[in-house]
Amino acid sequence: MNHMNFFMVVKGDSMNPTLKNGQLIFIDQTDQEYYNNDIVVFKKNEDIYVKRIIANNGYYFVDLNYDLEDSAVLYSYISEEEYKKTLNFPSSALSNYVFIKLENQYWMRGDNTRNSTNSEIFGPVEKEEIIGKVIGHS
């Protein structure tokens, strides 16, 4: 892969208020270590997205009854031991949750959750699908 830095224009409002439609962003392809809260550009199913990483490598649970306005409880990290304990719970106790295991994958979300297509729709993003990290904007 040929690593470089480049500029790109944001299209859409999914990252408001952090990034706005039409705003110029600077993408770094040389740093390929990605962490929670990084904003990245990636390609998923022929579409290019700009989103925030909210979960990576590990076990998480997703509350299926979340309210988009109260997104603080969407995802919670759980240890592998805690995950294994859930396997013994009755299925009725877990009907409102989905458990995911991310390995070299990332769960993405736009900052403007009401106007964003997120990993809930397209699933986890593979590391190879990430084009680069947003390191600056106009």
N, C-alpha and C positions, 0 to 999 in steps of 0.2 A: 504494500500500500504506500502510496506517495503522500507523506504527511506535510501539511502546510497550514497556514492560517488564511482565513478569508472573511469577507463581509457578506452579510445576507440581510434581506428586508423581512421583517415580521409580517405575516399575513394572518389576519383574524384577531379576535379579542380574547383568546383562551388564556393568555398570560397576564391580562390586566390585573392589578395595576402595575406590576413589575415591568412588563414589556407591552408596548402599545402597537396597534396596527400601523404599519408603515415605518416603524422605528428601525434604524440600522443597528445590527448586532455584529459583534466580532467573534468569530468561531476559531477555537484552537484545536487542531487535530494532533498536536504533538504530545499532549498530556492525555494518556489513555487510562488513567485511574479515575474512576467515577464513584462519588459518594452521595449519601442522602443530602438533599438540598441543592445539589448541583443542577444547573439548568443546561440541558443538552439538546442538540439537534439530532434527529434520527429518522431513518426511513423504515416504514412499516407498511406492507402491502402496497407498494408503489407511491405512497403518500409521504411527504416530508412534514415532520412535526417539531415544534419547540415546546418542551415540557420540563417540569421539575422532577427529579428523582425523589420519590418519597419512601422507597424501600429497596433494599438490595440484599444479596446473599444472606440467607437465613430463613427462618420460619415466621410467618405472619398470619394473623387472622383478619378477615374482612367482615364487618358487620353489614349484613344485607339490608337491614332496616335503617340505615343511616339517613340523616337529613342533610342534604347538600349544604345547608346553611350552617351546620354544626359539623364540619369536616374533621374536627380534631379527633373524633373517635372512629374514623374510617378504618384505620390500620393500627395494629399493635404488634410489636415484635414479641415473639415468645421463644424460649429456648427449645432446643431439640427434646430435652427431657419433658418440658411442659407439653410439647406437641404430642409426644408418645403417650402421655397420660390421657389426652383427649380421645385416643383410639379406644379407650375403655368406657367412654361415656355413652349413654343411650343416644341413638340418633335423634330422638325428639329433643334432647337437650341442646343439640348443635344445629337445629334446622335453620336458624337465622344467621349462621356463619359459614364462611368458606375458608378453609385453611389452604395456604399456598406455601410451597417451598421454592425459594429462588436460588438457583445455582448459576453464577455468571449471567444473571438476568436482573432486570430492573423493572420496578413498578412505577409508572409515570402518571403525573396529574398536572393539569393546568392550574394556575393560581386562581383563575376565574372559573370555579367549579360549575357554575350554572351555564356556562357557555364554552364547554370544553369536552372534547372526545378524549377519554382517558383509558388507562389500562383495564378498567372495568369493561370496556367495549372491545379493545383489540388485544388484550392479554399482556403478559410480560414482554419486555423488549430484550432481545439478546444483545450481548456486548458488541457483536459483529454488526448489529444494525445501527449502532451509534456512530454518527458522522463526526461529532466533535462537541466540545464544551463551550458554552457561551462565557466569554471572559470580559466582555465589555459591551457597552451600548451607547448610542447617542442620546 
